Amino acid sequence: MKVVPINFYRTPEVLSPKDKYSRTLQVDKNTIYCYAGRGSIFGNYHSKKEDPRTKQISDFKHNYDRESVINKLDSFNKEGITTVYVGCSCLPKECHTEEVAYDYNNTFVSRSD
């Protein structure tokens, strides 16, 4: 399974504005979109008002609940999902979803495939 960070404002037409803010949307048997904004399991809870973007992402990278995120991604893998898009509004600027994708794709995928 592959995890891909995306900007939810530039997603395929398959997502309506309402769908963007639901937590997950499975568009076919192999693909799922996950909202990665605040309030979701993939969300960055560090304040963008208080910290610059690079500090927010660094804090997220060192403090996010890796086990819960990886377990959620593994559950998709077990359901036969081949691609998970984690979306936030930051991209193409630096974004915490890149950390989630990097962690899963480069560290954990070998144990779950």
Stockholm file with secondary structure:
# STOCKHOLM 1.0

chainA/1-113         MKVVPINFYRTPEVLSPKDKYSRTLQVDKNTIYCYAGRGSIFGNYHSKKEDPRTKQISDFKHNYDRESVINKLDSFNKEGITTVYVGCSCLPKECHTEEVAYDYNNTFVSRSD
#=GR chainA/1-113 SS CEEEEEEGGGCCTTSCHHHHTSSEEEEETTEEEEECSTTSTTCCCSCTTTSCHHHHHHHHHHHSCHHHHHHHHHHHHHTTCCEEEEEESCTTSCCHHHHHHHHIIIIIHHHHC
#=GC SS_cons         CEEEEEEGGGCCTTSCHHHHTSSEEEEETTEEEEECSTTSTTCCCSCTTTSCHHHHHHHHHHHSCHHHHHHHHHHHHHTTCCEEEEEESCTTSCCHHHHHHHHIIIIIHHHHC
//
